[in-house]
Amino acid sequence: MTVSASTIGDFTGRAAVALVLGALIGAERQWRQRMAGLRTNALVALGAALFELLGVQLAGLPGTDPTRIAAYVVSGVGFLGAGVILRDGVTIRGINTAATIWCSSAVGVLAGAGYITQAVIGALLVVTAHLVLRPITRRIDRLPADGGSEVETVYRFRAVCRAADEAHIRALVVQAFAGEEFILRAVHSEDLDPGTGLVQVEAELQRFGRDDIGMETAVSRLSLEPSVTSVSWTVVEDPGTVLAASP
């Protein structure tokens, strides 16, 4: 099959635009150290563009429908996005990453179809959504939610006290959250360095919605105990990631 230089140039240009725009989206993800970063989003956009370019090349042939290729790209990327969604207890991670991959494929399809301006606008909107909506989301997350919320928040509480008062402090922890909307999932205590005579009491709590003020109020009452040397609490999003803390 003979292909003109202009056709090859158009093919290369569209694929290159998809690659660059996918890399632009992925650069922000890489900077945030997410699972799908620069290379993943660049390859997803490029792959979607190549499939769409195949449809463009086949356009006009009997029995071919280029729009069907774009439809299969959407469903195929859906399976790819599902692979980055993880469930860890009550926490689900990776939905935002999966949505970003899906958007990268849409940008690639636009570029492959020859809608370069629309592809650029789409890529810029994806990056803008991450940069602009992130601080707004965090502000909303910090607002207390009512008991009807379907979002579950996991809190981790720690208190250091004298070993002789360990049982008393454990009882106070249970009592402090008994009248609140927190669900006590676990209580654990362990000795600190030998010779200090100190014990660390750790509790994990869960509630529907988020109420940092209620958590701080309960913890502050415990900090008034003479035997308690330090208290802290954290909101846990995923293992090893701390969203908020109060000394």
C-alpha positions in Angstrom: 0.0 0.0 0.0 1.4 3.4 -1.0 1.0 6.1 1.6 1.8 9.7 0.8 4.3 11.7 2.8 1.5 14.1 3.9 -0.5 11.2 5.3 2.4 10.0 7.2 3.1 13.5 8.5 -0.5 13.9 9.6 -0.5 10.5 11.3 2.8 11.3 13.1 1.6 14.7 14.1 -1.7 13.5 15.6 0.0 10.7 17.5 2.7 13.1 18.8 0.1 15.5 20.0 -1.7 12.8 21.9 1.6 11.6 23.5 2.5 15.2 24.6 -0.9 15.9 26.0 -1.0 12.6 27.8 2.4 13.4 29.3 1.2 16.8 30.4 -1.6 15.1 32.3 0.7 12.5 33.7 3.3 15.0 34.8 0.9 16.4 37.4 0.1 12.9 38.5 3.8 12.0 38.7 4.4 15.2 40.8 1.8 14.0 43.2 3.4 10.5 43.3 0.3 8.7 42.2 0.2 5.2 40.9 -0.4 6.2 37.2 2.1 8.9 36.4 3.7 10.5 33.4 4.4 7.4 31.3 1.1 5.6 32.0 -1.0 8.6 31.0 1.2 9.3 28.0 0.9 5.7 26.8 -2.8 5.6 27.4 -3.4 8.8 25.3 -1.0 7.6 22.6 -2.7 4.1 22.4 -6.1 5.7 22.2 -4.9 8.0 19.4 -3.4 5.1 17.5 -6.6 3.1 17.6 -8.6 6.2 16.5 -6.0 6.8 13.7 -6.6 3.2 12.6 -10.3 4.1 12.3 -9.4 7.2 10.3 -7.2 5.1 7.9 -10.0 2.6 7.4 -12.7 5.3 6.8 -14.4 4.9 3.5 -13.7 1.2 3.2 -16.9 -1.0 2.7 -18.3 -2.3 6.0 -16.1 -0.2 8.3 -17.3 2.2 11.0 -14.6 4.3 12.6 -16.8 5.4 15.5 -16.9 1.8 16.7 -13.2 1.8 17.4 -13.6 4.8 19.7 -16.4 3.0 21.5 -14.1 0.0 22.1 -11.3 2.3 23.3 -13.6 3.6 26.0 -14.6 0.2 27.2 -11.0 -1.1 27.0 -9.6 1.7 29.1 -12.4 1.1 31.6 -10.8 -2.3 32.3 -7.4 -0.7 32.6 -8.8 1.9 35.1 -10.4 -0.9 37.2 -7.0 -2.3 37.7 -5.7 0.7 39.7 -8.7 0.8 42.0 -7.8 -0.9 45.3 -9.9 -1.6 48.4 -8.2 -1.5 51.8 -10.7 -2.1 54.6 -13.2 0.7 54.5 -11.0 2.8 52.2 -11.1 2.7 48.4 -8.1 4.1 46.6 -7.4 4.8 43.0 -10.7 6.1 41.7 -9.2 9.5 40.9 -6.3 7.8 39.1 -8.8 5.6 37.1 -10.8 8.7 36.1 -7.6 10.4 35.0 -6.6 7.5 32.8 -10.1 7.5 31.3 -9.7 11.3 30.5 -6.3 10.7 29.0 -7.8 8.2 26.6 -10.5 10.7 25.6 -7.8 13.3 24.9 -6.0 10.7 22.8 -9.1 9.9 20.8 -9.7 13.6 20.1 -6.1 14.0 18.9 -6.3 10.9 16.8 -9.5 12.1 15.2 -7.8 15.3 14.2 -9.5 17.6 16.8 -6.2 19.0 18.0 -7.6 22.2 19.6 -10.3 20.3 21.4 -7.7 17.8 22.6 -5.5 20.6 24.0 -8.5 22.1 25.7 -9.5 18.7 27.2 -5.9 18.1 28.5 -5.8 21.6 30.1 -9.1 21.0 31.8 -8.0 17.7 33.3 -4.9 19.3 34.7 -6.9 22.3 35.9 -9.3 20.0 37.7 -6.5 18.4 39.6 -4.8 21.6 40.6 -7.8 23.8 41.3 -10.3 21.3 42.8 -7.8 19.6 45.1 -7.6 22.5 47.7 -11.4 22.9 47.5 -11.9 19.2 48.1 -9.6 19.3 51.1 -11.5 22.2 52.6 -14.8 20.4 52.2 -13.4 17.2 53.7 -12.4 19.2 56.8 -16.0 20.3 57.4 -18.0 18.2 59.9 -20.5 15.8 58.3 -23.7 14.6 59.7 -24.4 11.0 60.7 -26.2 10.3 57.5 -23.0 10.5 55.4 -22.1 7.4 53.6 -18.3 8.2 53.7 -16.5 6.4 56.5 -13.6 8.1 58.2 -11.0 6.2 60.2 -9.2 7.9 63.1 -6.1 6.7 65.0 -5.6 7.9 68.5 -2.5 7.5 70.7 -1.9 8.3 74.3 1.3 7.8 76.4 0.7 7.2 80.2 2.3 5.6 83.2 2.3 1.9 83.2 0.4 1.8 86.5 -2.5 3.7 85.0 -2.8 1.7 81.8 -6.1 0.0 82.7 -7.6 3.4 83.8 -6.6 5.1 80.6 -8.0 2.3 78.4 -11.3 2.7 80.3 -11.3 6.4 79.8 -10.7 6.0 76.1 -13.8 3.8 75.8 -15.8 6.2 78.0 -14.6 9.3 76.0 -16.0 8.0 72.7 -19.0 6.1 74.1 -21.4 9.1 73.8 -20.1 10.2 70.4 -20.8 8.9 66.9 -17.5 7.1 66.8 -17.2 3.3 66.5 -14.3 1.9 68.5 -12.7 -0.7 66.2 -9.7 -1.7 68.3 -7.7 -0.7 71.4 -4.1 -1.8 71.8 -1.4 -1.0 74.4 2.3 -1.7 74.6 5.3 -0.8 76.8 7.6 1.8 75.5 11.4 1.7 76.1 12.3 -0.3 79.2 13.0 1.8 82.3 10.7 4.6 81.3 7.7 3.1 83.0 5.5 4.4 80.2 2.8 2.6 78.1 1.4 3.7 74.8 -2.4 3.1 74.4 -3.6 3.2 70.8 -7.2 3.1 69.6 -8.7 3.0 66.1 -12.1 4.6 65.6 -14.5 4.9 62.7 -17.4 7.2 62.0 -19.7 8.0 59.1 -18.7 11.5 57.9 -15.9 13.4 59.4 -15.9 15.3 62.7 -12.4 16.5 63.6 -13.8 19.0 66.2 -15.5 16.2 68.0 -12.4 14.1 67.9 -10.3 16.9 69.2 -12.8 17.6 72.0 -12.7 14.0 73.2 -8.9 13.8 73.0 -8.5 17.1 74.9 -10.4 15.7 77.8 -8.0 12.7 78.0 -5.0 15.0 77.9 -6.1 16.6 81.2 -5.4 13.3 83.0 -2.3 13.7 85.3 -1.0 10.3 84.2 -1.1 11.1 80.5 2.2 12.5 79.2 1.2 13.0 75.5 -1.8 12.4 73.2 -2.2 12.6 69.4 -4.7 11.7 66.8 -4.6 11.2 63.0 -7.0 10.8 60.1 -5.9 7.8 58.1 -6.6 7.7 54.3 -4.4 4.8 53.4 -1.6 2.9 55.2 1.2 5.3 56.0 -0.6 8.4 54.8 -1.7 11.0 57.4 -4.2 13.7 56.4 -4.5 15.6 59.7 -2.9 15.5 63.1 -3.2 17.2 66.4 -0.4 17.1 68.9 
